Amino acid sequence: MASLSEDAFRRLLDDNGILRPAALTPPPRWGSYAVFAQRPDARLELETMKRHAGRFFSAKIGITVDKRYDDRGPLEVDAARFVVATEDGTANGTRLCFARRTEPADLDAAQAAEQAQGTSGLALLAQRCPMVWLVVPETDDDHAALTIATIFASTLLGPILAPDGTAIFGVRTARMKLEAQARH
């Protein structure tokens, strides 16, 4: 997905900071971290995410445009530009994140990744997740995108499918990947 400027992104949102219907094509799952979410809709639990970021990841996280959900019904899709900054400076940046309903192809990809790894359990967990958040990385080893995806997984209680579709993992493995990236 081509880079989306902050000004261009803001024009896609309504007065409450919610993505306007059909304003943005979802980024492809292939090439994004797909974080399965047990939440029933696309609403963010930003305060919980901020607490998890600080407590478990020595990071600060936020969004570039505040969201006000008011009395609207469930959100089928939404998007936010997340800003992350870690205390050690290894994961700083702003990344596009897009929420949509989980699709059968997402579950097939989760199952295929799990079978390729020779593991079990995470694809089954993905089946219980009605939503998926796509975190769009800027590079192949994007520490900021992986940090955001890991914070999402820790609060939304779902697994992460790697951008190339070859791996599915939970928060513990994601933290190990982050630590390994920080050492290099």
Secondary structure, 3 states (H helix, E strand, C coil): CCCCCHHHHHCCECCCCCECCCCCCCCCCCCCEEEEECCCCCCCCHHHHHHHHHHHHCEEEEECCCCCCCCCCCCCCEEEEEEEEECCCCCCEEEEEEEEECCHHHHHHHHHHHHHHCCCCHHHHHHCCCEEEEECCCCCCCHHHHHHHHHHHHHHCCCEECCCCCCEECHHHHHHHHHHHHHC
